[in-house]
Amino acid sequence: MSLEIAVAAALFVGVIAYAVLGGADFGSGFFDLTAGGSRRGAEVRTLIDRSIGPVWEANHVWLIYVLVTWWTAFPSSFAAAMTTLIVPLLLALIGIVLRGASFAFRKYSETLGQARLFGAVFAISSVLAPFFFGTVAGALASGRVPADGHGDLWSSWLNPTSLFGGVIAVGTCAFLAGTFLTAEAARGGQTRLAERLRVRSLAVGAVTGAVVFAALIPLTADAPTLSDGLTGRAAPLIVLSALGGAATLLLLVRRRYGASRATAVIAVASVVSGWGFGQYPWILVDHTTISDAAGAPATLQGLLVAVGVAAVVVVPALLYLFRLTQSKEWTSGAGH
Amino acid sequence: MSVHEVLAQMSDVAPTALASAEPAGLLPARQQMALSLGWHIIIACFGVAFPAIIFVMHLRGIRRGDQVALDLAKRWAKVSAVLFAIGAVSGTVLSFEMGLLWPGLMGTFGDVLGLPFAFEGLAFFLEAIFLGIYLYGWGRIPPKRHVLMVLPMAVTGVFGTYCVIAVNAWMNVPTGFRITDGEITDVEPWKVLFNGHAFMQFGHMWVGAYMVTGFAIAGVYAVGMLRGRRDRHHRLGFLVPFAFATIAALAQPFVGHFLGDGLADRQPSKLAAFELAETTGDGPSPLRLGGVLIDGEVKGALDIPYLGSIIAQSSFTEPVPGLDTVPVEDRPPVNITHLAFQTMVGIGLLLMLAVLLYWFMRWRGRDLLDHRWFLRCCATAGPLAAVALEAGWIATEVGRQPWIVYGVMRTAEAVGDYTARLWWVLGGSVLLYGAMTFGAAIVLRSMARRWRRGDSDLPSPYGPELVGTATGKGTDAGEERR
């Protein structure tokens, strides 16, 4: 494997991690939004608060990792994508800012009225941010970012692939969050809540799966390069994703929540990987390859050192945090 | 015709009408960067300095079994949860803006300046992880281990600051690459990470962060004492951050002075602007207090002979090189740079004298905390330190203009090819940051109010028990305990 492919792989690991971990946090906003009024939704919202509170900032850093690795390793393609996709990126950014701020504000707000306002902002922005990121992915994958940047401000992301990308992003986020929250509720002994979330997760999963496979049809005309990749090189990953999704639905039906979480992660991680493999070797599809876009070799080596250090230092700390959140002491309402 | 269309037409006409004038997107992009960076930098100070202050308070609570200290540490942790959240998202805005606003810089130099950002990302990762562990660890992790969880945040905050500042220092003193036939070659990213100018500039920012945070938190308790709350809680809450701020305020003038050493060689145009030196004199330059440059003439300045040369050049005879040594097209906006620089220095010296006075009087057996005038000064010290920090950033950033990478790339070359519609983004950002500031202020105030009423545990405002008793808006959530 050449240096630039190694760095591109490390970059894409970040994309997958953000899609799965950050995605699950965003997806909980969908359940917050659809939880109902203050009284009916209180249980769901408290669960969401408890489960994403300790981890959302750590999960969010994957986005920073992706951005930094991208601009450092493949500078010109980064500049091209940012100038072309400024509109959806700004909209996603608004979503990120409002989501993070209002989530923190809601937790500490003084009155129910304030909590409702911040909660609504949190929930809506949690749905909007992944949608716009999905349109960005669609734009990159369908060859709408020219190598020199400053592509069309509107048609670059208002096209079939981008719009499907946006809807799929929202769906996969909600699907992940649904399985995670259902498992959390069941683990905390909230059986009734788990039942309610289980039904919704099943519905979200079925709809998202259908959209993913429906999207393959318009993609053949709108994004031929990606489409060839998805049905060719990346086909095993798409099949794996389908199997993972189906297994998740089955496990949810049979109330095997712990296992359903794992298969949901497999389903989402493999569909995102499928995108990556599908558009390989392009970084900006039909315009710039990974090798063409690569920056100075010394910098790529430096980046791999940074990634190595991160694997040694960050990953154990992250696993420790996740292990704590799954422990008995952290599941009960004690402490904070 | 709609406003949009008018603006679009204007922006289409503008480049031809103004011929070789600056790109339409340059000014809005610079203002956008100034707003988002200026906002984030204050919150970032808390991210850098607050963990260490919390650690000292928390450790004291555990070591001495001091419940007051423990309560303070716990409350500060909750305040930091709010500040870190808005710091994380406002920092993300900057990451995007690097590419959105300055594609010329990132597309050309991304692989030169990127490595420090990669390590900063690593530091931010650890900070976010341990923030989660520490915040949610109260009562869930054994106390002696729990207190240690705040330490990684203190360390990574410092390391992350170094990395970001290394990039800014590189923009001031570019290194680690060569330009051959217009192409960037011989990129040495480690040279950028460890560039010679980074360490001093980092020191200045790091100490500044402790001043802003220490004075701001101490100021909160000074206000409490002014309102007659003179318990041990307020005294301790004042003294620990004030001690941090003291050390920082005493060190800062020296750190800043050493940072400025050699500026005449590195960035003569910036030094000339700092000192408002319009021409190079024959003998020693005066220190020019205040004043503005209008049509090439200095007006309203108070000149102190010799002092300019002594401070800037460490010499009794050598003049400060003036703007006349800099080509007109390479000169920064002089007045903003000069006034911002002197605002920073003035406030810095004032704060140093204030802390000296406090500890001197204490040594002589008098506690100035019994005096209302001193408490009032302490209440304003936090905002003043923040103003000094902003002024310092304005001085160094505006003073580097018209360059984004000094001597190598002009800011006008770095900006994206946008129309004047970019002003709309700035307008939206003003609203967004305004709302975020307002939201944070409301939430922090209501936290303080609730704590004063004696509710140490914050309720879940949308929790079932509260909703059961709610009668609509304005419900006093503070009365509910989980």
Interface residues (C-beta under 8 A of the other chain):
Chain A: S38 R39 G41 A42 E43 R45 T46 D49 G53 P54 V55 E57 A58 H60 V61 L63 I64 Y65 L67 V68 T69 W71 T72 A73 F74 P75 S76 F78 A79 A80 A81 M82 T83 I86 L89 L90 L93 I94 I96 V97 L98 R99 G100 A101 S102 F103 A104 F105 R106 K107 Y108 S109 E110 T111 L112 G113 Q114 A115 R116 F118 G119 G149 H150 G295 A296 A298 T299 L300 G302 L303 A306 V309 A310 V313 V314 A317 L318 Y320 L321 L324 T325 S327 E329 W330 G333 A334 G335 H336
Chain B: K78 A81 V82 F84 A85 I86 A88 V89 S90 G91 T92 V93 S95 F96 M98 G99 L100 P103 G104 M106 G107 T108 F109 G110 D111 V112 G114 L115 F117 A118 F119 E120 G121 L122 F124 F125 L126 A128 I129 F130 L131 G132 I133 L135 Y136 G137 W138 G139 R140 I141 P152 I184 V187 E188 P189 W190 G416 D417 Y418 V425 G428 L432 M436 G439 A440 I442 V443 S446 M447 R449 R450 L458 S460 P461 Y462 G463 P464 L466 V467 G468 A470 G472 K473 G474 T475 D476 A477 G478 R482
